[in-house]
Amino acid sequence: MAHYDETLRKYYDASALDYDSMYTRRDRLWQKELKVLTNAIKKVVSGRRVLEVACGTGIWSQIAAEVAKYVVAVDASKEMLAIARKKKPLSDNVEYVRGDAYALATVPDKFDAGLANFWFSHIPKSRIDEFLHKWHGRLEKRTVVFMADNVYVPGIGGQLVSKPGVEDTFKLRQSSDGSKYEVLKNYYDYDSLWRLLFPKTINLEVYESPYFWWVKYLVP
């Protein structure tokens, strides 16, 4: 699976300069859902010590930092982190760390909130248990976790590709420099998220809207 991780990192390195454009789409429903998502995150992380995985350009890191005690935001992409660090911080309680989502043991401190937006879809299905185990291991018991990602909408985000004998799906994407990538991208709906996460979590809540899904739960 290492080649999937490397392809993903290269794609986001190459797409870093254009990444934030996804949040400025001129779609009223899209923007409405982003506001709902933003408010939900703030309620979850308010006053907490947050470990954010796959922070990208720091969009959600800064939103969380408005109300959190502090945020440690981890990402594997050097270029994405460079953009996050250049942004004028809304507060001084965000620390950006380059790291591997599957190797979080080196991240200092324990946390009482976990945040991961638009990352879960990039996890190979065979590594979901591994990721959750390592992430939850950096969080205190009964810690609150929030994750959000895309719902599959035909025509958005590139062509969806399935392969015989492979349980994961992929998206064909092109970066601003013209490079093409086959990026692992798995989509979930309410029922599949419930089946997957209910046995591994406490007080699971699942929400699905036309463009996004998000979940909230406590670490066992």
C-alpha positions as CSV (number, residue, x, y, z in Angstrom):
1,M,0.0,0.0,0.0
2,A,3.0,2.3,0.2
3,H,2.6,3.4,-3.4
4,Y,-0.9,4.6,-2.6
5,D,0.5,6.8,0.1
6,E,3.3,8.1,-2.1
7,T,0.9,8.9,-5.0
8,L,-1.4,10.7,-2.6
9,R,1.4,12.8,-1.2
10,K,2.7,13.7,-4.6
11,Y,-0.7,14.7,-5.8
12,Y,-1.3,17.0,-2.8
13,D,2.2,18.5,-3.1
14,A,1.4,19.3,-6.7
15,S,-2.1,20.6,-6.0
16,A,-1.3,22.6,-2.8
17,L,-1.6,26.1,-4.5
18,D,-5.0,25.3,-5.8
19,Y,-6.4,23.3,-3.0
20,D,-8.3,26.0,-1.2
21,S,-10.4,26.7,-4.3
22,M,-12.6,23.8,-3.3
23,Y,-13.9,25.9,-0.5
24,T,-14.9,28.8,-2.7
25,R,-17.1,27.0,-5.1
26,R,-20.1,29.2,-6.3
27,D,-22.7,26.7,-5.2
28,R,-25.1,27.9,-2.6
29,L,-25.9,24.5,-1.2
30,W,-22.1,23.7,-1.0
31,Q,-21.5,26.9,0.9
32,K,-24.4,26.3,3.2
33,E,-23.2,22.8,4.1
34,L,-19.7,24.1,4.7
35,K,-21.2,26.5,7.3
36,V,-23.1,23.7,9.0
37,L,-19.9,21.7,9.0
38,T,-17.9,24.6,10.5
39,N,-20.4,25.1,13.3
40,A,-20.5,21.4,14.1
41,I,-16.7,21.3,14.4
42,K,-16.5,24.3,16.7
43,K,-19.1,22.7,19.0
44,V,-17.0,19.5,19.2
45,V,-13.5,21.0,19.8
46,S,-14.4,24.0,22.0
47,G,-11.9,24.3,24.9
48,R,-10.1,21.1,23.9
49,R,-6.6,19.9,23.0
50,V,-7.0,18.8,19.4
51,L,-5.0,16.4,17.3
52,E,-5.8,17.0,13.7
53,V,-4.8,14.4,11.0
54,A,-4.3,15.4,7.4
55,C,-4.7,19.1,8.0
56,G,-3.8,20.1,4.5
57,T,-3.5,23.9,4.1
58,G,-4.8,24.5,7.6
59,I,-8.4,25.6,6.7
60,W,-10.0,23.5,9.4
61,S,-7.0,23.9,11.8
62,Q,-7.7,27.6,12.0
63,I,-11.4,27.2,12.4
64,A,-10.8,24.7,15.2
65,A,-8.2,27.1,16.8
66,E,-10.8,29.8,17.1
67,V,-12.4,27.9,20.0
68,A,-10.0,25.1,20.9
69,K,-7.3,25.3,23.7
70,Y,-4.8,24.4,21.1
71,V,-4.4,22.4,17.9
72,V,-1.6,20.1,16.7
73,A,-2.1,19.7,13.0
74,V,-0.3,16.9,11.1
75,D,0.1,16.3,7.4
76,A,2.5,14.4,5.1
77,S,2.6,17.0,2.3
78,K,5.4,19.5,2.6
79,E,3.8,21.9,0.2
80,M,0.4,21.8,1.9
81,L,2.0,22.6,5.3
82,A,4.1,25.4,3.8
83,I,0.9,27.1,2.7
84,A,-0.7,26.5,6.1
85,R,2.2,28.1,7.9
86,K,2.2,31.2,5.6
87,K,-1.4,32.0,6.4
88,K,-2.0,34.7,8.9
89,P,-3.0,32.8,12.0
90,L,-6.2,33.6,13.6
91,S,-4.5,32.7,16.9
92,D,-1.2,31.4,18.1
93,N,-2.5,28.1,19.3
94,V,-1.9,26.0,16.2
95,E,1.3,23.9,15.6
96,Y,1.8,22.4,12.2
97,V,3.8,19.1,12.1
98,R,4.9,17.1,9.1
99,G,4.1,13.5,9.8
100,D,2.5,10.2,8.8
101,A,-1.2,9.5,9.7
102,Y,-0.2,5.9,10.4
103,A,2.7,6.8,12.7
104,L,1.5,9.3,15.2
105,A,3.5,8.0,18.2
106,T,6.1,10.8,17.8
107,V,3.4,13.5,18.2
108,P,3.9,14.9,21.7
109,D,1.1,15.2,24.3
110,K,-2.2,13.5,24.8
111,F,-5.3,15.0,23.3
112,D,-9.0,15.2,24.3
113,A,-10.3,15.8,20.7
114,G,-9.5,14.3,17.3
115,L,-10.2,16.0,14.0
116,A,-9.8,14.5,10.5
117,N,-11.5,16.2,7.5
118,F,-11.4,14.9,4.0
119,W,-8.9,12.2,4.9
120,F,-11.0,9.1,5.7
121,S,-11.8,8.6,2.0
122,H,-8.0,8.3,1.2
123,I,-7.5,5.4,3.6
124,P,-7.2,2.0,2.0
125,K,-10.0,-0.1,3.4
126,S,-7.5,-2.7,4.6
127,R,-5.8,0.0,6.8
128,I,-8.8,1.6,8.4
129,D,-8.4,-0.5,11.6
130,E,-4.7,0.3,11.7
131,F,-5.3,4.1,11.3
132,L,-8.1,4.2,13.9
133,H,-6.0,2.2,16.4
134,K,-3.0,4.5,16.1
135,W,-5.0,7.7,16.1
136,H,-7.1,6.6,19.0
137,G,-3.9,5.7,20.8
138,R,-2.9,9.3,20.9
139,L,-6.3,10.4,22.3
140,E,-7.5,10.0,25.9
141,K,-10.3,7.6,26.7
142,R,-13.8,8.9,26.0
143,T,-12.2,11.6,23.8
144,V,-14.5,13.2,21.2
145,V,-13.7,12.6,17.5
146,F,-15.0,14.4,14.5
147,M,-14.5,13.3,10.9
148,A,-16.0,14.7,7.6
149,D,-15.6,13.9,4.0
150,N,-17.2,13.9,0.5
151,V,-20.3,12.2,-0.5
152,Y,-20.0,10.8,-4.0
153,V,-21.5,13.2,-6.6
154,P,-21.0,12.3,-10.2
155,G,-19.0,14.8,-12.2
156,I,-17.2,16.3,-9.1
157,G,-13.6,15.6,-8.3
158,G,-12.6,13.6,-11.3
159,Q,-13.6,10.3,-12.9
160,L,-14.3,7.4,-10.5
161,V,-12.4,4.2,-11.2
162,S,-13.0,0.7,-10.0
163,K,-10.6,-2.2,-10.5
164,P,-11.4,-5.9,-10.6
165,G,-10.5,-7.6,-7.4
166,V,-9.7,-4.4,-5.6
167,E,-12.0,-3.2,-2.8
168,D,-10.8,0.4,-3.0
169,T,-11.9,2.9,-5.6
170,F,-9.9,5.7,-7.2
171,K,-10.3,9.1,-8.8
172,L,-8.4,10.3,-11.9
173,R,-7.2,13.8,-11.1
174,Q,-5.0,16.4,-12.7
175,S,-2.9,19.0,-10.9
176,S,-2.5,22.6,-12.0
177,D,0.9,21.7,-13.7
178,G,-0.9,19.2,-15.9
179,S,0.4,16.1,-14.1
180,K,-2.1,13.2,-13.8
181,Y,-2.7,11.1,-10.8
182,E,-4.8,8.1,-9.9
183,V,-5.7,8.9,-6.3
184,L,-7.3,6.4,-3.9
185,K,-10.7,7.7,-2.9
186,N,-13.4,5.6,-1.2
187,Y,-16.9,7.0,-0.8
188,Y,-19.2,6.2,2.1
189,D,-22.8,6.8,2.9
190,Y,-24.8,6.8,6.2
191,D,-25.3,3.0,6.3
192,S,-21.7,2.1,5.4
193,L,-20.3,4.5,7.9
194,W,-22.6,3.2,10.6
195,R,-21.7,-0.5,9.9
196,L,-18.0,0.4,9.8
197,L,-17.6,2.6,12.9
198,F,-20.4,1.5,15.3
199,P,-18.4,-1.6,16.6
200,K,-15.3,0.6,17.1
201,T,-16.7,3.6,18.8
202,I,-19.0,4.9,21.6
203,N,-22.0,7.2,21.1
204,L,-21.6,7.3,17.3
205,E,-23.5,10.0,15.4
206,V,-23.6,9.9,11.6
207,Y,-24.8,12.8,9.4
208,E,-25.2,12.8,5.6
209,S,-26.0,15.7,3.3
210,P,-26.0,16.1,-0.4
211,Y,-22.2,17.0,-0.6
212,F,-20.7,15.8,2.7
213,W,-20.9,13.3,5.5
214,W,-19.6,13.8,9.0
215,V,-19.4,11.6,12.1
216,K,-18.9,12.3,15.8
217,Y,-18.1,9.7,18.4
218,L,-16.2,9.0,21.6
219,V,-13.0,6.9,21.7
220,P,-13.6,3.6,23.6
